[in-house]
Amino acid sequence: MTNINPSTFTTRPEIEGTFGVVTSTHWIATAVGMAMLEKGGNAFDAGVAAAFTLQVVEPHLNGPGGDVPAIVHDVRRGKTEVICGQGVAPAGATIAHYRSEGLDLVPGTGLLAAVVPGTFETWMLLLRDFGTMSLAEVLAPAIGYAQNGYPLLERANATIATVAAMFRDHWPTSAAVYLPNNEVPAAGSLFANKTLAATYRRIIKEAESAGGDRVAQIERARRSWSHGFVAEAIDRFCRTQAVMDSSGQRHRGVLTADDMARWTPHIEAPLTYNYGHYTVCKTGPWGQGPVALQQLALLKGFELNGLDPTGPDFIHRIVEASKLAYADREAFYGDPDFVEVPMATLLSDAYNFERRKLIGETASRELRPGSIEGFGAVVKLRRAPAELAAGVGEPTVGRMGTSRGDTVHFDIVDQAGNMISATPSGGWLHSSPVIPELGFCLGTRAQMFWLEESHPAALAPGKRPRTTLSPTLALRDGKPYLAWGSPGGDGQDQWITQMFLRHVHCGMNLQEAIDAPAWHSEHFPSSFWPRTARPGVLVLEGRVPKQTVAELERCGHIVETGPDWSEGRLTAASRVGPRRRAAANARGMQGYAAGR
């Protein structure tokens, strides 16, 4: 490794080839995705195989009971599209029901926080409509690792150790899977989940009973999941088990088999913003993705070319823009099927011209959403205590930049030019108890909802929670160019935006832009239980120069310095003519890119 200065430090080369590239948050998933390309599959086949593998090898970060948005560009269809795999609130998930349970927030763990699991149906849609391979082919690696074991990550070991007492005392079905012989499995030991392997083998067996047609098999697998034995086991568990959750009380779930049978993922157009030569594509405001576009709309009025990416001017402007964008997220975003979200105004030149005036030389300590007549909610701040309990909410970036986990992400570009960026999450091993017949647990995305009827993100049956999951794809001069993203809850669209700006304005290649010192603001309310904020707090990696830290403090930022390599877990892949490039984050010592 060479270290010229903090902004040009690289941990590894940018991968380059002409055949295809795969990059993900775990080296095994990257290898699996590359293997699918080598077998003749396309980017979407590789994505499905990598995604199922990530459920197995990063169970502390995602699982079958979770959710996923994906952004794809299919050269045959000739357009960029969003696949919404965000499951909706169950029919029984009403504000009145949660209040009758004595709650003013949806718990961060347990069954009451479960929405319809979205991942399996989403991967089936992707495989059926965009892929070429059979279900058995793309599931084989995940089944093999679940059955025979994989080296347990240090962070998975640490997560299990953190929640071991809760598993023993309150969630015995989870203890049965994650505490073999009543012990925390050692980091690096081969860890297996044979029940999960059996679940997927049964789905394949039932799928193949439909005959040899690939699409018929996929449709039969979908029925096994959403109308068959999987949905029945989930329904039974939610009805019969009162589960301890982060509220300190036991609650039964409201998710039913009928909820699962009624929901399917869908394809929609991306929300886009033109930034110079680039058109950046994100999900709609049912996710937090538009905050990246809002940051770009604000920053378009500043001259960022030539600024030092580790200097105070560059960091200060981006941080202040993020505060304004995230404040608007809190006030305006929600499921557009239920509430009107004024995205055209939020991304308009006139609106951002006025908002940009709020970015001065001093760091803001106030939450300042915009004012749009007829829209928005009053945002009530919960200030964070000095320390928060570990093991609740999404495992995301915590205080002082320390990581309690994240989510997962992958980006793939194949030889034909097909591209996918996807951020699966939820259903992590400490979300809720393992359903014993299935080997996995449900997710907790319902904690995104507010229990206030007037809020755009208020809980309602059939409504999508405002997820933090945020894949990204960008066109350059009208041609698909870059797919990228990061785990990390509220931090995702901070790191996604930082990396893009370093690449565009500072001339960094993908690996340099990922490796450069990073940061995140904790100024605005967290999306996760207990929904607290730390106004003015800016967490920097330790590699940010001391003179930059001093200047940011002088500007009024409350600076906290985390470890040198602690911010985000970005991956990225690009296509330019016949060239395919990829990079992966060294933070956490598990993400890798591959290609040839």
C-alpha positions, 0 to 999 in steps of 0.5 A: 500500500502506498500513502501519498496523502489521506485523500489518495490512499488506496488499499487495493487496485481498482478492478478492471476487465472486459468480461464482467465485474462483481463487488459486494460486502462479502468476498464469498458473495462476490466469488459466487456472483462471479461464478454465475457470470463464468457459467454464462449467467447475466448480471441479474442471475449473478445478483440473485445468487450473490443475494441468497449467499449474503443471507447465509454468510452475513446473517447479522446484517440481512436475512430471508425475512428482510427487504430490498430495493434494487436498481437495474439497467437491462440492455434488452429493455433499454431503460433503468428501473427500480424494483421495489422489494420493500414489504408493506405493513400487515392488515393488522398494523394500525396505530390504534393497535400499537397504542392499545399495547401501550406503545408510542413508538414501534419497537426496534425488535420483535414481531410487532416490527415485522412487515411482509418479507420482501426479499424472496419474491423480489429475487424471484421477479428478478430471476424470472423477468431479467435472468436466464438461469434456473432457481436450483442453479442460483440457490445452490451456493447459498444452500451449500454454505448453509448446509456445510458451513462458512467461516463466521465473521468476527462481527457476526461473532460479536453480534451473537455474543452481544445478544447471547443472554437475550437469546438464552433468556427470551428467544430460545429458538434463536439460541438453538441456531446461533448458540450451538452447544449453548456457546457463542461460536468462535470467529472463523469457525465453520458455522452452518444453518441446516434448517435454512438449507432445508427450507431452500431445498424444499422450495426447490423440490416443490418448484421442480414439481412444476416440470422443466420450464424455468418460469413455471418453476419460479412461479411454483417457488413463489407459491411455496413462499407466499402461499405455502409452507413458509407463509403458514409457518410465519403466520403460526409463529406470529399468532402463537408466540408472545415475544420480548422486544425492545419495549421491555414487554412481550407482544405477538405479531400481526403479520399473517399468511394473508398479508404475504399472499396479497403482496408482490414486488413491483417495477417502477421508474426511478426518481432522477436528478441531472448533475452536470454530465450525470443523471443519478437514479434513486428510489422514490420517497418511500425510501430515503434515496431522494436525500442524495438527489436533494444534496446534489441539488443544493451542492450544484450551486457551489464550486467543488472542483479543485477542493481538497476532499479532506479539507474543511470547505469540502466537508462543511458544505456537504455536511450542511447540505445533508442536514437540510436534505435529511430535514426534508426527509423527516418532514415530507417523505412517505409512501407516495401510494398513501401521501403526496410527496412534493418531490418536484418542488424539493428538487426544483431550482427555485426551491434549492436556490432559497434553501442554499442560502441557509448554508453559511460559514457556521454549522447549523444546530437546528433541524430546518425542513423546508416550507411547502404549503399544504405539505409536511409534518412537524418533526419532534426531536428526541435527543439521544442520551449519552449512550444507547442500548446496543442490540436494538433497531437496525445494526448501523453506525453508532456513536463515535463512528463505531459499527454495530453492523450494517446491512449488505450491498452488491453491484454487478456489471456483465459483459453485455452491459447489464447493471444492478445495484441492490441493498438487501437488509432486515431479518438480521439474526437479532431482529426477532426470534428464529422461526424454528421450522424455517431457520430464519427470523422476520425483519423489523422495518416497521420501526420506520413508521411513526405512530402519529396519524398526521405524519407522512410516514405514519403507520397504516395497513398496506403502506411501505415504511420509509426505508433507509435502503438506498441503491444508486445508479447513474448515467453519464451523458445519457449512457449507464455508467455507475452502480454503487451503494453502502450499508449503514442506515441513515449514513447510506446516502451520506457516504453515497453522495460523498463518494460520488462527489469525490469521483466527479469533482476530485478526479478519484477512481472508484477505489480511491473515492471509496478509500478516502477519509469519510464522515457522517452527521448525526444531526437529524432524527435516526430512522431507527428505534428510539428515533433520537438525534444529536444536533450538530454532531459530526463524526469523522474518521481519524484519518481526517487531517488535524487542521481540518478538524480544527477548522470544522470545530471553529465553524461550530461542528461538534466533532467526534473522531472515530477510528481511522477506518470506520465510515461506511462499506461502499462498493461500486461498479462501472461501465465505459465502452467495453471496460468494466471497473469495480471497487470495494471497501476495505473497512470491516475486512470483508468486502471485495471486488472481482472481475476480468 
